[in-house]
């Protein structure tokens, strides 16, 4: 049985209350922010791109059973690897360069019991990330017994901002720049032929 300290017990009740009033992801974010506030840290802001990735990751985990070696109980370095991770990033209009400083925290909780979900983040190895002031945003997704929290930073390497490569206007501008460069090279080649 997990013994709660008074703040953790209060946060667990807070999470249960929010679970009844809103969906589980928003309730968990509110409870995490209550936890961070109790540590004199700033609240995490909701990050839609991180939420998208959290949802995609939760979908990848959904068929894995909860064991003592999965989720927040995983030994660092033995986490599941997803060969399709680049495509998951692309679905969320992200790339590796703007997600590098983020933190991915999957947890498996049978039936996503609200009284246990929060403790899977605040009373495990994940608390180190939640206690870190460098994290400024979060996205949360769930599927089956799995809930995933993705933490973001305010740095370019952890901002989870939409990748410029996914913007059609930027692609059009890049294509135009390439065309101008190619035309310039053809002009130089043609001019050099006339000089011979």
Secondary structure, DSSP 8 states (H G I E B T S, - for coil): -----HHHHHHHHHHHHHHHHS-HHHHHHHHHHHHHHHTT----EE-HHHHHHHHHHHHHHTTS---TTSGGGS-TT-----TTHHHHHHHTT--GGGTTT-EEEEEE-GGG-HHHHTHHHHSSTTHHHHT-TTEEEEEEEEETTEEEEEEEESSTTT-----GGG-HHHHHHHHHHHHHHHHHHHHHHHHHHHH-
